[in-house]
Amino acid sequence: MDANEIRVEIKSLLKDKNAVLLAHNYMRDEVQELADITGDSLALSIEAAETSADVIVFCGVHFMAESASILSPDKTVLLPRLDAGCPMADMVTVEGLLEMKAKHPGVPVVTYVNSSAAVKAQSDICCTSANAVKVVNSLSENELIFTPDRNLGRFVAKFATKTFHFWEGFCPTHERLKPEEVVRLRLEYPDAEFICHPECTPAVSALADQACSTSRMYEYCRKSLSKSFIIGTEMGILYRLKKENPEKEFILASPSLICPNMKLISLEDILAALKTMAPVVKVPEEVRIPAKLALDRMLAIPRD
């Protein structure tokens, strides 16, 4: 079966099973091309919850499928590759977080959505890379625990007059981007703007014209008068950037900006998941309810 036949069969099965196909911004190009909805992890889950679909096929990593299950407990959530994990999410455990909370009693826990459902369930409020500053500043307390991403946490701390206790987690892909790579490219492309994700190290973020979430990168590049951009995030974002801005140039800041986990899911995996209706990701109620509360608190904060 060739790629075109696979695409046709996937579309047919999606219709037959009343399923919606979601693809994260870092997925393979051909997966993003086929998806009903593309976006960042939480936005995808929110949009999927609002659809009439019975089945969510989540092309992303495990914590993202869990978020979909948290927000849509009555829908079947399929993750075509169960081994698609997130190293940063795996860096924080419930046991470790409970120990940290015991060291700082009464201090609220702000948890990045790039985390397991079990960790979210032990948190007071969640945040995304787009709203983290707003979430932190919404807290009445002057002290907080920020988990799991130390780089995002330190970026947020620049915009808040609060005491942070950072969990020392990080995204290995963004961590690999070095400041000297950015400096070299800026010399090579003097007219280009440098845009990076706040999961990059503070030394890299300090060089950026704009440090922001993937969703804001799309908006920024679309509106900017610049004609060339150095992009400091996972290479999968280039597919949509180039599609939306064919007249502009996008330069990946480093060849190391590729996440193996985000590239696992293939069209063949999606087809197999729809045929077998597996693997299913289902968050148990005793975890789902407190995890949803942390997400709901975040979603209750007014957006820009």
N, C-alpha and C positions, 0 to 999 in steps of 0.2 A: 504493500500500500504506500503510494507516494504522499508527499506532504499535503498536496491539494486534496487528495481523497480523505486524509485524516481530518483536515479542517472541515470538510463537508460533513463527515460523520459526527464530529464534535458538535457542530451547529445543530444537526438533527437531534442528537441525544439531549442537548440543552433544552430544546423545545419540547421534546417528548416528556422530559422529567421535570419540566417547569423549573429549570435551574438557571442561575446567573453566574457568569464567569468573571471573577475579579482578578486583576493582575497588579501587583505592586510596581512602582516606578523603576525598580531595579531588575525586573524580570527580563528574560531573553526577548529580543525584538519581536520574534514571531509569536510569542505568547501575548505581549502587549497588543500586537496588531489584531489578534483574535478576540481579545477580552471585551466584555460588555461595558465594564467600568475599569478605568485605571486610576491610580492615585497613591497616596501614602496610606500606611496601614490602618490607622483609626478611621480616616475618612471613608475608606472602602467598607469597613464594618458598619459604619453608620448608614451609608447609602444602601447597603445590602439589607439592613434591618427594615428599611423603609419600602423595599420592593415587595411584590406579592409572590416572589419566588419561594418554592418549597425547599430548594436545595441551593447551597452556596458552594461553589467550587473556588477555593481560595488558592491562587497562585502566589505564594509568598513563603514565609517561614512559620514555624510552629506557633509562636506567640501570637501571630496575626490571626491564625485560624481560631485560636482560643478566644481572642477578642470578639470575633464574629459569633462564636458560640455563647459568650457572655451576653451579648446584646440581642441575639436571636436564638433563645433556647428552644423554640419550637421548630426551628429549621434544621435540616441536616447539613452539617458543614464537612466538606471533603477537602483534605489536603493531599494533593496527588503524590507527593513524596513525604512520607512521615519522617524521613531522616533529614529534612530541610530544617535545620535548627538555626539559632542565633547565638554565637559565642558570647556576646555581651550579655544577653538575657541569662545565659547559663552561669555567668560570673557571680550572680547573687542568688543565694539560697534562703529559704524561709528561716532555717536555723541561724544562719549568719545575721539576717536582718533582725531576728528576735534578740540576739546578743547585742547588736548595736542599739536597739531600742532600750534595752535594759541599762545600758551605759548612759543613755540620755532620756531618762523617764519624763513622759509628758511632752516630749518634743515631736511635732508632727512629721510624718514621713511623706515626702513627695516622690513619687515613683514614675519614671519615664515609661511610656507605654511599651517600649522595647524590653519587656519583662514577662515572666510567666504569670499565669492567672493566680497561682498560689502566692506569689510575692505581692501582686496587686491586692489580694485579699487581706494582707497584713499592713496595707498602706492607708493613709488618710485621704490622699487625693492623687490622681494621676496627672500627667502633663504630656504634651507632645513637644517636638522641637519648635513648632510654630507658636505655641501658647505658653511655654514654660515660664517666661518672665512674668506674664500676667497671672499665672497660677501662683507663683511664689509671692508676688506682691499682694495677692488677694488674702493671704493668711494674716490673721491678727497677731500671731506669735512672731517674735523677733529672732527665732532660732528654728532651724529645720534640719532634717536628715534628707539628703538628696541621693537617690539611687536609680539605676546602677551606673550611670555614665558620668565619670568625673569630668570629662571634657565639656559636655553640655552644661554640667553643674557650674563649672568655673566660668563658662561664658555667661550664664544667667546671673551669677554673683556680681558681675560688673554693673548690672542694672538694678540691684537690690541692696538695701542697707540692712542686711540681716546676717546672722551668723550661720554658716553652712557647715554641716558635717558630711563630707563626701564619701560615698562608697567608691572604692577604687576599681570600678569596672570601666571598660572602654570597648569601642568597636575596632577590631583588629584591622579592618579594611581602611577606615579613616585614619587610624593611628599610623599607618604606613606612609602616608603623605608627609614628606619632609619640607621644611621651610626653604632649604636650598634649591629644591626642585621648582618651587614657586618663583623664587627670585630669578632663577635662570630663564624660566619661561616669560617672565615679565620683561626681561631684557630682550628676549627674542621677539616678543609681541608687545611692543611698547604702547600700542593703542588699545590693547585688550583689557577688559575689566576682569578682575579675579573674584569669583564667587565660590564660597565653600559652605559646607555643612558645619554646624556648630559641634558635631561629633569629632571634628578634626581637633588636633592639639591646640592649646592656646597660642603657641608660636605661629601656627599656620593661620588661625583665625585672625590674628593681629595684622596679617598682611592683606586681608580681604577688603575689597570695596564693599562687599555685602556678604554677611554670614547669615544663612537662613535655611529654613526647611526646604525640602524638594518642591513642595507645592508653591512656595513663594519664589523659588528659582524660576519656575516656568513663567510666573507673572512678571517678575523683574526683567527677565530677558526679552519678554514680549514687548514690554513698555519702554525699555531702555533705547536710547538713540545710538548706543554703541553698536558696532558691526561685528565685533569679535569678543569672545569670552573664554577665559580659562576656567574650567569647571573642576572644582574640588569636592567631588562626591563620587559614588559608585557609577561606573560607566553606563549602566542601563538607562540612566536619565537622558543620555544623548539621543536616544531614539525619538522621543517626543520633542525634545528641544529642536532638533533638526527638522522634524516634520512641521512644527508650528512656525519655525523661522527659517525658511529655506534660503533666504538672502543673507543670513548671518553665519559667522564661523564659530565653531565650538571646539576648543582644544582641551583634551583631558589632561589634568594637571600631572598625572603620573600613570604609567602602565600598570602600576600595582593596585590601582583603584578598581579592583574586581572582587566581588564577594562570591566564593565558590558555592555557598549555600543558596544564594539568590539565583544561581544559574542551573540549579539541579533540575527543576521542573521543565519537561519537554512536552511537545504536543502529544507524543505517544503516552506519556504519563497521564495527561489530562483525559485522553480517550479511555485508557484503562480504568481510571477512577470512575468515570461516568458509566462504563459498562458493568463494573463490579460494585458500584456504590460504596467504595472503600479507597483509602483509609478514612474513617470518620474521626473527627476531633470533637469531643463532648466534655465540657467542663462540669463536674459534679456540682449539685446545688449548694452544698455546704461551702464550696469555694466560689462559685459563681455569684452568689448573692452579695457577700462582702466585697468581692472584686468589682461588681457592677456599681456598688455604692461609691467606690473610689473614682470610677469613671464618671458616674452621674454628677458627683461634686464638681468635677472638672467641666463637664458639659453645661453646668448651670452658670458658669462664669460667662458674662456677655462677651460675644466675639466682636472684633473690630468691624 
